[in-house]
């Protein structure tokens, strides 16, 4: 699993749509959709229902996004610590 997949999932949740998240991140919609698909494949679950205008979570909104944010933040923090140790 890549941190970029988590970042992009969080962006989709925050924006409420793949289109809005793509605009905020400065990436194409197909690239963002592919990252979401890769995350779903890695986890073995469908995380979002996609429609033309909206991407909605398949799970309770209070369940997965906070957990993903904690995992993402923790991973980012570890990476910063490792980079600092190499200074």
C-alpha positions in Angstrom: 0.0 0.0 0.0 1.3 3.4 -0.9 0.9 6.6 1.1 -0.1 8.4 -2.1 -3.2 6.2 -2.3 -4.2 7.2 1.2 -3.6 10.9 0.5 -5.7 10.7 -2.6 -8.5 8.8 -0.7 -8.5 11.5 1.9 -8.7 14.1 -0.8 -11.7 12.4 -2.4 -13.5 12.2 1.0 -12.8 15.8 1.8 -13.9 17.0 -1.7 -16.9 14.8 -1.9 -16.0 13.9 -5.5 -13.2 12.6 -7.6 -13.4 15.7 -9.9 -13.1 18.1 -7.0 -10.2 16.1 -5.4 -8.4 16.0 -8.8 -8.7 19.7 -9.1 -7.4 20.3 -5.5 -4.5 17.9 -6.0 -3.7 19.1 -9.5 -3.9 15.6 -11.0 -6.1 14.1 -13.7 -9.4 12.3 -12.8 -8.2 9.0 -14.4 -5.0 9.1 -12.2 -7.0 9.7 -9.1 -9.5 7.0 -10.0 -6.7 4.6 -10.6 -5.1 5.4 -7.2 -8.5 4.7 -5.5 -8.9 1.4 -7.4 -5.3 0.4 -6.4 -6.1 1.2 -2.7 -9.4 -0.8 -2.9 -7.5 -3.7 -4.6 -4.9 -3.7 -1.9 -7.5 -3.7 0.9 -9.8 -6.1 -0.9 -12.9 -3.9 -0.4 -14.8 -1.2 -2.3 -14.3 2.0 -0.3 -16.6 4.3 -2.4 -19.6 4.3 -4.6 -18.9 6.3 -7.7 -21.4 8.3 -9.8 -21.0 10.9 -12.4 -21.0 13.8 -9.8 -20.4 12.3 -6.4 -18.2 9.7 -4.7 -19.7 8.5 -1.5 -18.2 6.1 1.1 -19.5 2.6 1.3 -18.8 2.5 5.0 -19.9 4.9 7.8 -18.2 8.3 7.2 -17.2 8.3 10.9 -15.3 5.0 10.6 -12.8 4.8 7.9 -11.6 8.4 7.1 -10.4 9.2 10.6 -8.5 5.9 10.7 -6.9 6.5 7.3 -5.9 10.0 8.5 -4.2 8.6 11.6 -2.4 6.0 9.5 -1.3 8.5 7.0 -0.2 11.0 9.6 1.7 8.4 11.5 3.5 7.2 8.3 4.4 10.7 7.4 5.7 11.4 10.9 7.9 8.2 10.8 9.3 9.2 7.3 10.2 12.7 8.7 11.9 11.1 11.7 13.9 8.8 9.5 15.0 11.7 7.2 16.0 13.7 10.3 18.1 10.8 11.6 20.1 10.7 8.3 21.2 14.4 8.7 
